[in-house]
Amino acid sequence: MSSPAGIIGQETSLREVFRTLDKVAPTDSTVLITGESGTGKELLVRALHQRSPRRDKPFVPINCGAIPKELLESELFGHEKGAFTHAIHSRPGRFELADNGTVFLDEIGEMDLVLQVKILRVLQEREIERVGGTGARKVNVRIVAATNRDLEEEVSLGRFREDLFYRLNVIPLHLPPLRERGGDVLLLARHFLNHFCALKKRPPLQLSPETTGTLRIYPWPGNVRELENLAERLSILCDGNTVIPADLPEKILRLAGEAPVPSSPPAASPPLPVGFSWPTLADLREQNLGLKEFLDTAEERLLTEALALADGVKNQAAEILGIKRTTLIEKLKKRNME
């Protein structure tokens, strides 16, 4: 299933996002989109703009983490001639260029506190002031923001303004990571493989049963972007017409628990503990569970154990598990374990 946003998937969590998108798109409400890097946040924002009454007006994205903070104010609000050393001419900023359209503030969690105050003013007063300017200019824009950070945690740490957070968080949309989207992994893998094989003018690649199992188990830290890159690589490098585990990168095999044991393993890769064995299909049958239920149960037990070891301190529990605190919080919320 492909959504109006161009995001392929059929998991319940995604369908909820699409339903909310349909409701909020025709309005001017501010939207805050959260999710890990590579989950498709910009696709969602572009779909929001295209389905809004502003669709024929400018869509202006700006990555707040990619522009040095000393230049970001000028990029956003423009500057007057002589405002700083190299300001030879007056120049409008992104907000002026987006008048009557949509401004997309990507990675807003990276924005400096001083600039956050000015964004708050835009939201409250619908006006901006150029760097070096002396008067306010009215702008009519819809602001959509996105971040891969936990802004509530950033507020508690004093790195993000609480008033701005609540101004942005009118309509929250969360894109789940790929590892939590079940069968969507294989839907996306086949979609990307067909796409890149067509571009390379080669027959479509099939996935062997062993490969599909590996792709489902792998945690996809780079999310959809990582899967898309893998599909492009396979469309170029795969010799046969079927992708087998040997065609996959060693990292994927290793994290999925299927990497071959080298004849002389390096000292940095210690052997598995004595008595350790990977779960088998016999374990699933013994527990009368499908793969997803089995993995969910195992993950929940590990979360519970890590929290117990850390005396409930989430930072420590996340460190024990080797994941980000924000990822831990997402998993706990999903299981109502908070």
C-alpha positions as CSV (number, residue, x, y, z in Angstrom):
1,M,0.0,0.0,0.0
2,S,1.3,3.4,-1.0
3,S,0.0,6.4,1.0
4,P,-0.7,9.9,-0.4
5,A,2.7,10.8,1.1
6,G,4.4,8.2,-1.1
7,I,5.4,6.2,2.0
8,I,4.9,2.5,1.3
9,G,3.5,0.4,4.2
10,Q,0.5,-1.2,5.7
11,E,1.3,-1.3,9.5
12,T,-1.4,0.1,11.8
13,S,0.9,2.8,13.1
14,L,1.4,4.2,9.6
15,R,-2.3,4.1,8.8
16,E,-2.9,6.3,11.8
17,V,-0.3,8.8,10.6
18,F,-2.0,8.9,7.2
19,R,-5.4,9.4,8.7
20,T,-4.2,12.3,10.7
21,L,-2.4,13.7,7.7
22,D,-5.7,13.8,5.8
23,K,-7.4,15.7,8.6
24,V,-4.7,18.3,9.2
25,A,-3.6,19.0,5.6
26,P,-6.5,21.3,4.7
27,T,-5.9,23.4,7.9
28,D,-3.2,25.9,8.8
29,S,-2.3,24.2,12.1
30,T,1.3,23.9,13.0
31,V,2.6,20.3,12.7
32,L,5.6,18.7,14.5
33,I,6.8,15.5,12.9
34,T,9.1,13.2,15.0
35,G,11.0,10.1,14.1
36,E,14.5,8.7,13.6
37,S,16.7,9.8,10.7
38,G,15.7,8.0,7.5
39,T,12.0,7.3,8.4
40,G,10.6,9.6,5.7
41,K,9.8,12.8,7.6
42,E,10.3,15.1,4.6
43,L,8.1,13.0,2.4
44,L,5.3,13.4,4.9
45,V,5.9,17.2,5.0
46,R,5.8,17.5,1.2
47,A,2.6,15.5,1.2
48,L,1.1,17.8,3.8
49,H,1.9,20.8,1.6
50,Q,0.6,19.2,-1.6
51,R,-2.7,18.4,0.1
52,S,-3.1,21.9,1.6
53,P,-4.8,25.0,0.1
54,R,-1.2,26.4,-0.1
55,R,-0.2,23.7,-2.7
56,D,0.4,26.2,-5.5
57,K,2.5,28.5,-3.3
58,P,6.2,28.0,-2.3
59,F,7.4,25.0,-0.3
60,V,10.6,26.1,1.4
61,P,12.7,23.6,3.4
62,I,15.6,24.5,5.6
63,N,17.8,22.0,7.5
64,C,18.5,23.8,10.8
65,G,21.3,21.3,11.6
66,A,23.2,21.7,8.3
67,I,23.7,25.5,8.4
68,P,26.2,27.1,10.8
69,K,24.2,28.9,13.6
70,E,25.9,32.2,12.8
71,L,24.4,32.0,9.3
72,L,21.1,30.5,10.1
73,E,19.4,33.7,11.2
74,S,20.2,35.4,7.9
75,E,19.0,32.3,6.0
76,L,15.7,32.3,7.8
77,F,14.9,36.0,8.1
78,G,17.2,37.7,5.4
79,H,19.4,40.7,6.0
80,E,19.8,44.3,5.0
81,K,22.8,45.7,3.1
82,G,25.7,46.4,5.5
83,A,24.3,44.2,8.3
84,F,27.6,42.3,8.4
85,T,30.9,42.3,6.6
86,H,29.8,40.5,3.4
87,A,26.3,41.8,3.2
88,I,26.8,43.8,0.0
89,H,23.1,43.7,-0.9
90,S,19.8,43.3,1.0
91,R,18.5,39.8,0.7
92,P,15.2,38.2,1.7
93,G,15.2,35.1,3.9
94,R,13.4,31.8,3.6
95,F,10.3,33.0,5.4
96,E,9.8,35.9,3.0
97,L,10.4,33.6,0.0
98,A,7.8,31.2,1.4
99,D,5.1,33.9,1.8
100,N,1.6,32.3,1.5
101,G,3.3,28.9,1.3
102,T,4.9,26.4,3.7
103,V,8.2,26.6,5.6
104,F,9.7,23.3,6.7
105,L,12.1,23.5,9.6
106,D,13.9,20.2,9.5
107,E,15.9,19.1,12.6
108,I,14.6,22.0,14.6
109,G,16.1,20.4,17.7
110,E,19.5,21.6,16.5
111,M,18.5,25.2,16.6
112,D,20.2,27.7,19.0
113,L,18.1,29.0,21.9
114,V,18.4,32.6,20.7
115,L,16.9,31.7,17.3
116,Q,14.2,29.7,19.0
117,V,12.9,33.0,20.5
118,K,12.6,34.5,17.0
119,I,10.8,31.4,15.6
120,L,8.4,31.8,18.5
121,R,7.7,35.4,17.5
122,V,6.9,34.2,13.9
123,L,4.4,31.7,15.3
124,Q,2.8,34.3,17.6
125,E,2.9,37.5,15.6
126,R,3.3,36.3,12.0
127,E,6.2,38.7,11.4
128,I,9.9,38.6,11.0
129,E,12.7,41.1,11.1
130,R,15.7,41.0,8.8
131,V,19.2,41.0,10.3
132,G,20.3,44.6,10.5
133,G,16.7,45.7,9.9
134,T,14.7,48.2,11.9
135,G,11.2,47.2,11.2
136,A,9.0,44.1,11.2
137,R,7.7,42.5,8.1
138,K,4.5,40.5,8.0
139,V,4.6,36.9,6.6
140,N,1.8,34.5,5.9
141,V,3.4,31.0,6.2
142,R,2.5,27.6,7.6
143,I,5.3,26.2,9.7
144,V,5.9,22.5,9.8
145,A,8.9,21.3,11.9
146,A,10.6,17.9,12.2
147,T,13.2,16.4,14.5
148,N,14.8,13.1,15.4
149,R,15.3,14.3,19.0
150,D,13.0,13.9,22.0
151,L,12.0,17.6,22.4
152,E,10.4,17.0,25.7
153,E,13.7,15.7,27.0
154,E,15.5,18.6,25.4
155,V,13.1,21.0,27.2
156,S,13.8,19.3,30.6
157,L,17.6,19.6,29.9
158,G,17.2,23.4,29.1
159,R,18.2,23.0,25.4
160,F,14.8,23.7,23.9
161,R,12.3,26.4,24.9
162,E,9.2,25.0,26.5
163,D,6.9,27.7,25.0
164,L,8.2,27.0,21.5
165,F,7.7,23.3,22.0
166,Y,4.1,23.7,22.8
167,R,3.6,26.2,19.9
168,L,5.1,23.6,17.5
169,N,3.4,20.6,19.0
170,V,-0.2,21.5,18.0
171,I,-0.5,18.4,15.8
172,P,2.2,15.8,16.6
173,L,2.9,13.1,14.0
174,H,5.3,10.3,14.7
175,L,6.9,8.1,12.0
176,P,7.9,4.7,13.6
177,P,11.3,3.2,12.8
178,L,11.5,0.5,10.2
179,R,12.3,-2.2,12.7
180,E,8.9,-1.7,14.3
181,R,7.0,-1.9,11.0
182,G,7.0,-5.7,10.6
183,G,6.2,-6.8,7.0
184,D,6.7,-3.3,5.6
185,V,10.4,-4.2,5.4
186,L,9.8,-6.7,2.7
187,L,7.2,-4.5,0.9
188,L,9.8,-1.7,0.7
189,A,12.6,-4.1,-0.2
190,R,10.7,-5.4,-3.2
191,H,9.5,-1.9,-4.2
192,F,13.1,-0.5,-4.2
193,L,14.6,-3.5,-5.9
194,N,12.0,-3.3,-8.7
195,H,12.6,0.4,-9.0
196,F,16.4,0.2,-9.3
197,C,16.4,-2.9,-11.5
198,A,14.2,-1.0,-13.9
199,L,16.6,1.9,-13.9
200,K,19.5,-0.4,-14.5
201,K,17.5,-2.2,-17.2
202,R,17.9,-5.7,-15.7
203,P,15.3,-8.3,-14.7
204,P,13.7,-7.8,-11.3
205,L,15.6,-9.4,-8.4
206,Q,13.9,-12.0,-6.2
207,L,14.6,-12.5,-2.5
208,S,15.4,-16.0,-1.3
209,P,13.5,-17.2,1.8
210,E,16.7,-17.0,3.8
211,T,17.2,-13.4,2.7
212,T,13.7,-12.4,3.6
213,G,14.2,-13.8,7.1
214,T,17.5,-11.9,7.5
215,L,16.0,-8.6,6.3
216,R,13.1,-8.9,8.8
217,I,15.4,-9.6,11.7
218,Y,18.0,-6.9,11.0
219,P,17.2,-3.7,13.1
220,W,17.7,-1.1,10.3
221,P,19.5,1.7,12.2
222,G,19.4,3.8,9.0
223,N,15.7,3.0,8.5
224,V,14.1,3.4,5.0
225,R,17.0,5.3,3.7
226,E,19.4,2.5,4.6
227,L,17.1,-0.1,2.9
228,E,16.8,2.0,-0.2
229,N,20.6,2.3,-0.5
230,L,20.9,-1.5,0.0
231,A,18.5,-2.1,-2.8
232,E,20.4,0.2,-5.2
233,R,23.6,-1.6,-4.3
234,L,22.1,-5.0,-4.9
235,S,20.7,-3.9,-8.3
236,I,24.3,-3.2,-9.4
237,L,26.4,-5.9,-7.6
238,C,24.1,-8.9,-7.4
239,D,25.2,-11.5,-10.0
240,G,22.2,-13.8,-10.1
241,N,18.5,-13.1,-10.3
242,T,17.9,-14.0,-6.7
243,V,19.3,-12.2,-3.7
244,I,20.9,-14.7,-1.3
245,P,22.4,-14.0,2.1
246,A,25.9,-14.0,0.6
247,D,24.9,-11.0,-1.4
248,L,24.2,-9.0,1.7
249,P,26.7,-6.8,3.5
250,E,28.6,-8.4,6.4
251,K,27.1,-5.8,8.8
252,I,23.6,-7.0,8.1
253,L,24.5,-10.7,8.4
254,R,26.3,-10.0,11.7
255,L,23.5,-8.0,13.3
256,A,20.9,-10.5,12.1
257,G,23.0,-13.2,13.7
258,E,23.9,-14.9,10.5
259,A,27.5,-13.9,9.8
260,P,29.7,-16.8,8.9
261,V,32.4,-17.5,11.5
262,P,35.8,-16.6,10.0
263,S,38.6,-19.2,10.0
264,S,40.7,-17.0,12.2
265,P,38.5,-14.5,14.0
266,P,40.2,-11.2,15.1
267,A,40.9,-10.7,18.7
268,A,38.4,-7.8,18.9
269,S,35.5,-10.2,18.2
270,P,35.3,-12.5,21.2
271,P,33.5,-15.9,20.8
272,L,29.9,-16.3,22.1
273,P,29.6,-17.4,25.7
274,V,29.8,-21.1,26.4
275,G,26.3,-22.5,26.3
276,F,24.9,-19.6,24.2
277,S,22.8,-20.5,21.1
278,W,20.7,-18.4,18.8
279,P,16.9,-19.1,18.9
280,T,15.7,-21.6,16.3
281,L,12.4,-22.4,14.7
282,A,12.0,-25.2,17.2
283,D,11.9,-22.5,20.0
284,L,9.1,-20.7,18.1
285,R,7.1,-23.9,17.8
286,E,7.7,-24.8,21.4
287,Q,6.4,-21.5,22.6
288,N,3.6,-21.6,20.0
289,L,4.6,-18.1,18.7
290,G,5.1,-16.5,15.3
291,L,8.3,-14.6,14.6
292,K,7.0,-11.2,15.5
293,E,5.4,-12.3,18.7
294,F,8.6,-14.2,19.6
295,L,10.8,-11.2,19.0
296,D,8.4,-8.8,20.8
297,T,8.4,-11.1,23.8
298,A,12.2,-11.3,23.8
299,E,12.5,-7.6,23.5
300,E,10.1,-6.9,26.4
301,R,12.0,-9.3,28.7
302,L,15.3,-7.5,27.8
303,L,13.7,-4.1,28.4
304,T,12.3,-5.2,31.8
305,E,15.7,-6.7,32.8
306,A,17.6,-3.6,31.8
307,L,15.3,-1.3,33.7
308,A,15.6,-3.5,36.8
309,L,19.4,-3.4,36.6
310,A,19.4,0.4,36.2
311,D,16.9,0.9,39.1
312,G,14.5,2.5,36.6
313,V,17.0,5.1,35.4
314,K,16.2,5.3,31.6
315,N,19.6,6.7,30.6
316,Q,21.4,3.8,32.3
317,A,18.9,1.2,30.9
318,A,19.4,2.6,27.4
319,E,23.2,2.4,27.8
320,I,22.9,-1.3,29.0
321,L,20.9,-2.1,25.9
322,G,23.2,-0.2,23.6
323,I,20.4,2.1,22.3
324,K,19.5,5.8,22.5
325,R,17.4,7.0,25.3
326,T,14.8,8.2,22.9
327,T,14.6,4.8,21.3
328,L,14.1,3.2,24.7
329,I,11.3,5.6,25.5
330,E,9.5,4.8,22.2
331,K,9.7,1.1,23.0
332,L,8.4,1.6,26.5
333,K,5.5,3.8,25.3
334,K,4.6,1.2,22.6
335,R,4.3,-1.5,25.3
336,N,2.7,0.7,28.0
337,M,5.7,0.1,30.2
338,E,6.4,3.7,31.3
